[in-house]
Amino acid sequence: MSRTSARGDTDVKILDSFFGPYSENLRSAMGKATQRHSLLTANLANINTPGYKRKDMDFSIALEGEMRSESLLSRTNRGVRTDLGSVRVDGNSAVLEQEMVGIAETELRYQMLAEMTSRYFRGLKDTIKEGR
């Protein structure tokens, strides 16, 4: 491990202990929104693929599982499910309207989380400036 890398890891640990779980929860939530967006866009890309089974995740369950889980391996696919809802004659279960609504919902959620993150760090910055 290089000297810069070791120092960077130490800096991250210090920041994590200072900012507490709130910033980690925001980071995790944004990561889950990104993961859901990837699943939904894959569904959209495979909308005409015979036999394709759509995938989705329940955002709140995935986040709750992530916060409780200690193992990185158990976190990778937590909350991801294959949806066998209405299957077309060709065996594909993706529905264009459902995918588009899911993508729009996920984008709004991500924007909200990004705004919350921005406000959180802006508040910390303002607090630090007042201390000078």
N, C-alpha and C positions, 0 to 999 in steps of 0.2 A: 504494500500500500504506500502510495507516495505521500510526502509530507502535506501537500495541499489537500489531498483527499482526506487524510486523517483529521486535519483541521476543519474541513468542511463538514465532516460527520459530527464533530464535536459542536460546531456552531448550530447545526440542525437540532441536536439533542438539547442544547441550551434553549433554543427558541421553542422547541416542543414543550419543555418543562415550564417555560415562562407563559406561553399563550394557552396552555392547557388543552383540554379535549375539544373545545369549541372549534378551533381552527382545524383540528384533525377531522372532526365530524363534517365540517364544510367541505374539506378536501375529499373525504370519502363519498359524500353525497354527490359531488360533481363527477367523481369517477364512476359512480353507479349510473348517473344520468348519461354519461358518455357510453357506457357499456350497453345500456338499453337502446340508445340511438343506433349503435352498431348492429344490434340484433334486428331492429325494425328495418333498417336500410337493407340488411341482408335479405329479410323477408320480401321487401319490395323488389330487390334485384332478382329474386327467384320466383316471382309471382307466376311465371309461365313454365316453371320447371316441373315436369310430371313427377309426382311422388314426394315433392318437397313438403316438409312439415314445418310450419312456422314456429318461431321461438320468440319468447317474450320473458319478461321478469316483472314481478311485483316489486316496485321500487321500495316501498316501506319495509317489506319483509326482508329484502336483500340488505338494506341498511341496518336493520335490527340484528340480523345474523352476522353481519360484518363487525358490528361493535362488540358482540359477545364472543366472537370466534378468536382464538389465539393462534391458530395454525394458518399460515398463508395458503397451504395446499387446500384446506377445506373452504377457503374464501373464494377461490377462483370461479366456481360455477354456482355459488349459492344464490338461490332465488331464480335461476334460469330454468325455464320449463319449456317443453315442447307442447304446443297446443294442437290437440286433435279435434277441436271444435267441429265446424262444418267442413267436411272434406268433399272436394269436387270429384267429378267422375275420373279425372286424371290422377287423383290421389293427393293433390296439392291442397293445403289448408290455409294458404295466405289469401287475405281479402284486401283489395286495393284500398277501400275506404277505411278499413280498420287500421291498416298500416299508416296511412296519411294522418289520421287523427292521433294515433300514438306518437308519431314523429313530432307533430305540432305541440302536443302536450309535453313531451320530453324537452323540446326546445324552450318552451316557456318556463319549465321547471329549472332548466340549466341557467337561463337568464336571471331568474329570481335568485338562485344560489350565487351566481357571480356578483349580483348587486349586494347581497348580504355580506359576501366576503369583502367586497370593496368597502362597504360601510364599516365593517368591523375593523379593518386595518386603517381606515381613515380616522376612526375614533381613537385607535391606539396612537397614531401619529400625532393627532391633536393633543392628546394627553401628554405625550413626551415633549412636545413643543412648549406646552404650558409650564413644564418643569424647568425650563432653561432660564 
